[in-house]
Amino acid sequence: MGKKWVSERRTSIFQSKLFLRLFFSYILVIVSFMVLCISFLLFENNQISKIQMKRRSEIQLDEVSNLFMQRIMAARNIVQNLSYSTTMKQLYMSTKTGRQLDSYALFSIQSEMSNTMASGGVIHLSDSSLRG
């Protein structure tokens, strides 16, 4: 008779309205806390991803600006080298006077320009790292 009374008491506890209310409120609190934690983690992940994207953009901008500064410096060096060139002065004087240059002078001007550009490190935009 004692065991039957204990088993009836257990089933009546699990079937009581108070137990069910407490159990479901406990489950609701756990689920609410889990949803809150997951939403916080997703928000933090989103913020971190935005910061990383901004940092990547800043790094790429720095790389592009450094590349352009290198090209500007190379162009300045080329212009400076060509402005002191005697063959370029000869070309300027021949165009001012309207006098024709012989083929050797034209060849020497062309070779000096290509040598100056090669020594200045000129890279055409189509060959740069801006494309990739």
N, C-alpha and C positions, 0 to 999 in steps of 0.2 A: 504494500500500500504506500510506502514511503517513496519508492521509485516512481510510481505512477504520478504521485502528487508533484514531484520535482519535474518530471517531463511535461506535465500539464502547465506547470508554472513557467517553464522555459518557453513553451509555445505561446503562452498568453503574453509574455513579455515582448516577444518579437512581433506579435500581432497588435499590440496596444498602439493607440494613436500617438501617444507621447513619444514612444520609442521611434516610431516612423518619422515623426516630425524632427526629432533630434538627429536621427540618422541622415535624413535628406538635407537638413541644414548644414550638417558636418560635411557632407559631400559637396554642397553648394559652396561652402567656404573654401574647400580644397580646389575645386574647379575654378573658382574666381581668382584665387591666388595664382594658380597655374597660368590662367589667361593673362593676368597682370604681368607675371614674370616673362612670359613669351612676348607680349607686346613691348615690354621694356627692352628686351634683347633685340627685337626687330628694329626698334627705333634707334638703339645704339649702333647696330650694324649699318643702318642707313646713314647715320651721321658719319661714321668712320669711312664708309665708301665715298661720301661726298668730299671729305677731307683728302682722301687719297687721290681722287680724281682732280681736285684743285691742285694738289702738289705735283701730280704728273704734268698737268698743263703748264704750271710754272717752270718745271724743269725743261719741257719742250720749248717754251718761249725763251728761256735762257740759252739753250743750244742754238736756236735760230738766230738770236741776237748776236751771239758770239761768232757764228758763221758769217753773218753780214758784216760785222766789224772787221773780221779777217779779210773779207773781200774788199771792203772799203780801204783798208790799209794797203792791200796789194795793189789796188787801182791807184792810190796816191803814189806809191813807190814807182809804178810803171810810168805815170805821168811825169814824175820828177826825173826819172832816168831818161825819158824821151825828150824832156825839155832841155837837158844838157847835151843831147846827142848832136854831133856835127852833121851827121847824115840827115837828121830831121831838119836841121837849120838849112841844109842844102835844098831839101825838098820844099821848105817854106819859101826860100828865095826864088826857086825856079817857078813856083806857082805865082808868086807876086810879079815876076818879070815876064811870065808867059813863055819862058824858055823850056824846051823839051830836054828831059834827062835821057842819057844813054841807058842801055839795058843793064850795064854793070852797076850803075848808080841805083837803078830801080831794084835790082837784085839785092844790093847791099842794104837798102832801106827795108826791104821786105825781110831779109834775114835778121837785121837788127831788131825789128819790131817783134818777130817771132821769138828771138832769143830773150828779149826783155820781158815779154809776156810769160815765157816759160820760167824764167828766173824769178818772176814776181809771184809765181804760184797761182796763176789764174786758172780757175776751174769754171767751166761753163755751167750755167744753171741746170742744164739738162743732165749733167753728170753729178750733181750734188746729192747730198743726203736728204734734201727737202722732199724728194719724191717718195721716199720709203719711210 
